[in-house]
């Protein structure tokens, strides 16, 4: 019994889920935050740099490529029945007509609840 209590105190199980999630979030975002804080004073000079501009375009292009790949993979994994196809068409039509994205998400969530 005493060994179990000692093990739970040393493993961090008694810290609770709130502290564990804060620790993992700080570990996840600390590197990018430190890079941001260290680069910010020189950011004005970096904006004028041709190499920085090209690197920024490359990062944006790789992000768009990754986003397109993941979208394609998700689209291939969906069982496209008539309900999902109708939701896709209505969503694209609403975006084309420049409807507010909050209305589109709210409608899609309500529609998905009806399908359950």
Order of alpha helices (4+ residues) and beta strands (2+ residues): alpha-alpha-alpha-alpha-alpha-alpha
